[in-house]
Amino acid sequence: MPRTLVGAACGTALALGVAAAPAQAAETREMCGFEVCLSTTNGSAPLYFDRYGGSTWKVCDDAPDKKRAMAEVRSPSGQVLRLQTADGYGSCSPEQTLYPAPSRGSVLSLKVWVQKGSGGTPQYHGYGSYRW
């Protein structure tokens, strides 16, 4: 299945599950096809991590709400990835990679949110972590 379809399916699945619980990283790869699928509390912006497909991170805009999807990935060593989409439903950020890769066992801090434009007020924060 093409990666874009898997990402869209994951975003839809996360959006349906958000009403029952706060956003959390998926527990298994089978849940969405990626190592991490963390969404905003309203399900409009999932953050994806594909460790075995290039160790890339991206955030996507899954809602036609005129808001921009934003995410931040922090490693204990101080590395920070800042990801953002262009305004527009269906867009994804360019993929980014932590380099050098975090040391084994490091816990990365994850945050995803949406906002209007590049300077808007952050909304619907989702928080999580990932053990490298």
C-alpha positions as CSV (number, residue, x, y, z in Angstrom):
1,M,0.0,0.0,0.0
2,P,1.5,3.4,-0.9
3,R,2.8,5.3,2.1
4,T,0.4,8.3,1.6
5,L,-2.6,5.9,1.8
6,V,-1.2,4.4,5.0
7,G,-0.7,7.9,6.4
8,A,-4.3,8.9,5.6
9,A,-5.7,5.7,7.1
10,C,-3.7,6.3,10.2
11,G,-4.9,9.9,10.5
12,T,-8.5,8.8,10.1
13,A,-8.1,6.0,12.7
14,L,-6.5,8.5,15.1
15,A,-9.2,11.0,14.6
16,L,-11.9,8.4,15.5
17,G,-10.0,7.4,18.6
18,V,-9.4,10.9,20.0
19,A,-12.9,11.3,21.4
20,A,-12.3,8.5,23.8
21,A,-8.8,9.4,25.1
22,P,-6.1,12.1,24.9
23,A,-3.6,11.8,22.1
24,Q,-0.9,9.2,22.6
25,A,1.8,7.5,20.5
26,A,0.7,4.2,18.9
27,E,1.9,1.2,20.8
28,T,2.7,-1.0,17.9
29,R,3.8,-0.6,14.3
30,E,0.7,-2.5,13.1
31,M,-1.6,0.2,14.4
32,C,-0.7,2.7,11.6
33,G,2.2,1.3,9.7
34,F,4.8,3.6,11.4
35,E,6.8,3.4,14.6
36,V,5.1,6.6,15.9
37,C,1.7,8.0,15.1
38,L,0.9,10.8,17.5
39,S,-1.9,13.2,16.8
40,T,-3.4,16.4,18.1
41,T,-6.2,16.1,20.6
42,N,-8.7,16.9,17.8
43,G,-7.1,14.4,15.4
44,S,-6.3,17.0,12.8
45,A,-2.5,16.7,12.6
46,P,-0.6,13.4,13.0
47,L,3.1,13.1,13.5
48,Y,4.7,10.1,11.9
49,F,8.1,8.4,12.4
50,D,9.3,5.7,10.0
51,R,12.4,4.2,11.7
52,Y,12.9,1.3,9.3
53,G,12.1,3.3,6.2
54,G,14.9,5.9,6.6
55,S,14.4,7.1,10.2
56,T,12.3,10.1,9.0
57,W,9.8,12.3,10.8
58,K,6.9,14.2,9.2
59,V,3.7,15.9,10.3
60,C,0.6,16.1,8.1
61,D,-2.5,18.3,8.0
62,D,-5.5,16.0,8.0
63,A,-8.3,18.6,8.4
64,P,-9.7,21.3,6.2
65,D,-9.6,23.8,9.1
66,K,-7.2,26.4,7.5
67,K,-4.7,25.7,10.3
68,R,-1.1,24.6,9.9
69,A,0.2,21.3,11.4
70,M,3.3,21.8,13.6
71,A,5.5,19.3,15.5
72,E,8.6,19.2,17.5
73,V,10.9,16.2,18.2
74,R,13.5,16.7,21.0
75,S,16.4,14.3,21.9
76,P,18.1,14.2,25.3
77,S,21.3,15.5,23.5
78,G,19.6,18.7,22.6
79,Q,18.8,18.0,19.0
80,V,15.4,19.5,18.0
81,L,13.5,18.9,14.8
82,R,10.8,21.5,14.0
83,L,8.3,20.3,11.5
84,Q,5.5,22.3,9.8
85,T,3.2,22.0,6.9
86,A,2.3,24.7,4.5
87,D,-1.3,25.9,5.2
88,G,-3.6,23.5,3.4
89,Y,-5.5,20.3,4.0
90,G,-3.7,17.2,2.9
91,S,-0.2,18.6,3.0
92,C,2.8,17.1,4.9
93,S,6.0,18.6,6.0
94,P,9.3,17.7,4.4
95,E,10.7,14.6,6.0
96,Q,13.5,15.2,8.5
97,T,16.0,13.0,10.3
98,L,17.9,13.3,13.6
99,Y,21.6,13.2,12.8
100,P,23.6,11.8,14.4
101,A,21.0,9.2,15.4
102,P,20.2,9.3,19.2
103,S,22.0,6.7,21.3
104,R,20.1,3.4,21.9
105,G,17.6,3.7,24.8
106,S,17.3,7.5,24.5
107,V,13.8,8.9,25.1
108,L,12.7,11.5,22.6
109,S,10.1,14.1,23.6
110,L,7.3,14.6,21.0
111,K,4.8,17.4,20.6
112,V,2.3,18.1,17.8
113,W,-0.2,20.9,17.5
114,V,-2.1,23.1,14.9
115,Q,-2.1,26.9,14.5
116,K,-3.3,29.5,12.1
117,G,-0.3,30.5,9.9
118,S,3.3,30.5,11.1
119,G,2.7,32.9,14.1
120,G,-0.8,31.8,15.3
121,T,-1.7,30.5,18.7
122,P,-0.9,26.8,19.2
123,Q,-4.0,24.6,19.7
124,Y,-4.9,21.0,20.4
125,H,-1.5,19.9,21.7
126,G,-0.6,16.2,21.6
127,Y,2.3,15.0,23.7
128,G,4.2,11.7,23.6
129,S,7.6,10.1,23.8
130,Y,9.6,7.5,21.9
131,R,12.4,5.3,23.1
132,W,15.1,5.0,20.5
